[in-house]
Amino acid sequence: MSAPWLVVGLGNPEPRYARNRHNIGRMVIDLLVGRTGATLSRHRTRARVAEVRLGLLPGGAPGPRAVLAEPTAFMNVSGGPVRALTQFYGLGAERLLVIHDDLDLPEHTLRLKRGGGEGGHNGLRSVSQALGTRDYARLRVGIGRPPGRQDVADFVLTDLPPRSRAQWGVTLEQAADAVQTVVLKGFERAQAVLHAP
């Protein structure tokens, strides 16, 4: 049996950040955990973790194993917990999928990619530095750019607007579906499905 995927949602741990744009990665993890009926538990790696089976195989058997995780450290120092998780579960960067908000994509746009730069995202930068590589998979969730002259830091730390909450609900479900496809069918297949015109 192949090694499980470690799926990490980036964000900030305190309740006041829960609905922020910057916490979209954690929102997707919460959704996936809810789908499985599992709960996130505190872990020695400075993260909350649920070991689950995602999706269903042909014939209705439970899908492959996955480890869903949210660092309990703040976004800018996410790398330490992510590295500790890979070590604890004996997984290489090739089995890591990081979910994060992305300013460079229009709102509600989803993209799967492996490797590349961090685009100014401090959480990704911390993960890359801690792992010593950028060669891991990411699910990018577009949040767009701030309007007018609003500061980027202020923008990412504001809540998703109530008027578009229903639309964000759909986007988060689609992001969770993309993660399930990665776990069930592999990264390249999931990428092809997600990016199909």
C-alpha positions in Angstrom: 0.0 0.0 0.0 1.4 3.4 -0.9 2.2 6.0 1.8 -0.6 8.3 2.8 -0.8 11.9 1.7 -0.2 14.5 4.4 -2.6 17.3 3.6 -1.9 20.6 5.5 -4.1 23.6 5.6 -2.3 26.9 6.4 -3.8 29.6 8.5 -3.7 31.2 12.0 -4.8 29.3 15.1 -6.8 31.7 17.1 -10.6 31.9 16.8 -10.6 35.6 15.7 -8.8 34.5 12.5 -11.1 31.6 11.7 -13.0 33.3 8.8 -10.1 35.3 7.4 -9.1 35.0 3.8 -5.7 33.8 5.1 -7.3 30.8 6.8 -8.8 29.3 3.7 -6.4 26.3 3.9 -7.7 25.5 7.4 -11.3 25.9 6.2 -10.8 23.2 3.6 -9.2 20.9 6.2 -12.2 21.5 8.5 -14.5 20.6 5.6 -12.6 17.4 4.8 -12.6 16.3 8.5 -16.3 16.9 8.6 -16.9 14.7 5.6 -15.1 11.8 7.2 -16.8 12.2 10.6 -13.4 12.4 12.2 -12.1 15.1 14.6 -8.8 17.0 14.7 -6.8 16.1 17.8 -3.8 17.9 19.3 -0.5 16.3 18.2 3.0 16.5 19.5 4.1 18.2 16.2 2.4 21.5 17.1 -0.5 20.7 14.9 -4.1 19.3 15.1 -4.3 16.1 13.2 -6.9 13.6 11.9 -5.9 10.3 10.3 -8.7 9.4 7.9 -9.6 7.5 4.7 -10.8 9.9 2.0 -13.4 9.2 -0.6 -14.6 5.8 -1.8 -12.9 3.2 -4.0 -14.8 1.5 -6.8 -17.1 -1.0 -5.1 -17.7 1.4 -2.2 -14.6 0.5 -0.1 -13.1 3.3 2.0 -10.5 5.4 0.1 -6.8 5.6 0.8 -5.3 6.8 4.0 -4.6 10.5 4.5 -3.4 12.7 7.3 -5.2 16.0 7.6 -3.5 18.6 9.6 -3.6 22.2 10.7 -0.5 23.7 12.4 -1.2 25.4 15.7 1.6 27.8 15.1 1.0 31.1 13.4 1.1 31.2 9.6 4.6 32.8 9.4 6.1 29.9 11.3 4.1 27.0 9.8 7.3 25.3 8.5 8.3 23.8 11.9 5.1 21.9 12.4 4.9 20.8 8.8 8.5 19.4 8.9 7.7 17.7 12.2 4.7 16.1 10.6 6.6 14.7 7.7 9.2 13.3 10.1 6.6 11.8 12.4 4.8 10.0 9.6 8.0 9.2 7.7 6.8 11.0 4.6 8.8 12.8 1.9 7.9 16.1 0.3 6.4 14.2 -2.6 3.5 13.1 -0.3 2.8 16.6 1.0 -0.1 18.7 -0.2 -0.3 22.3 1.2 -3.6 24.2 0.9 -3.3 28.0 1.0 -4.8 31.3 -0.1 -3.4 33.0 -3.1 -3.4 36.7 -4.0 -2.3 36.1 -7.5 -5.3 34.1 -8.5 -8.8 35.6 -9.0 -11.3 34.9 -6.3 -12.7 31.3 -6.3 -10.0 30.1 -8.7 -8.4 26.8 -7.8 -5.0 25.5 -9.1 -2.9 22.5 -8.3 0.8 22.8 -8.8 4.0 21.2 -7.6 7.0 23.3 -6.7 7.8 26.8 -7.8 8.0 30.0 -5.8 6.0 31.2 -2.8 4.6 34.4 -4.4 5.2 36.4 -1.3 3.2 34.0 0.9 5.0 33.8 4.3 3.4 30.5 5.2 4.8 28.8 2.1 8.1 30.5 2.6 8.3 29.0 6.1 7.4 25.5 4.8 10.0 25.6 2.0 12.7 26.8 4.4 11.9 24.2 7.0 11.7 21.3 4.4 14.8 22.5 2.5 12.8 22.2 -0.8 10.0 23.8 -2.7 9.2 20.6 -4.5 5.9 19.8 -2.8 2.3 20.0 -4.0 0.1 23.0 -3.4 -3.6 23.6 -3.8 -3.9 27.4 -4.5 -7.2 29.0 -3.6 -7.5 32.4 -5.3 -8.6 35.3 -3.1 -7.8 38.1 -5.6 -6.0 41.4 -4.8 -7.2 44.0 -2.3 -9.4 46.7 -3.7 -8.0 50.2 -4.1 -5.1 51.0 -1.8 -5.9 48.5 0.9 -2.8 47.0 2.5 -2.3 43.4 1.5 -1.7 42.3 5.2 -5.0 43.9 6.2 -6.8 42.3 3.3 -5.7 38.7 4.0 -6.6 39.2 7.7 -10.2 40.3 7.0 -13.1 37.9 7.0 -14.6 36.5 3.8 -17.4 39.0 3.0 -20.9 37.9 4.1 -22.4 38.8 0.7 -20.3 36.1 -1.0 -20.3 33.5 1.8 -22.5 31.1 -0.2 -20.2 31.3 -3.2 -17.2 30.7 -0.9 -19.0 27.7 0.4 -19.1 26.2 -3.1 -15.4 27.1 -3.7 -14.4 25.4 -0.5 -16.4 22.3 -1.4 -14.6 22.2 -4.8 -11.3 22.6 -3.1 -12.1 19.6 -0.8 -13.1 17.6 -3.9 -9.8 18.4 -5.5 -7.9 17.1 -2.4 -10.0 13.9 -2.4 -9.1 13.4 -6.1 -5.4 13.8 -5.3 -5.7 11.1 -2.6 -7.8 8.8 -4.7 -6.3 9.1 -8.2 -2.9 10.8 -7.8 -1.7 14.4 -8.2 -1.4 14.4 -12.0 -4.9 13.0 -12.6 -6.3 15.5 -10.1 -4.5 18.3 -11.8 -5.9 17.3 -15.2 -9.5 17.1 -13.8 -9.3 20.5 -11.9 -7.7 22.4 -14.8 -9.9 20.9 -17.6 -11.6 23.6 -19.6 
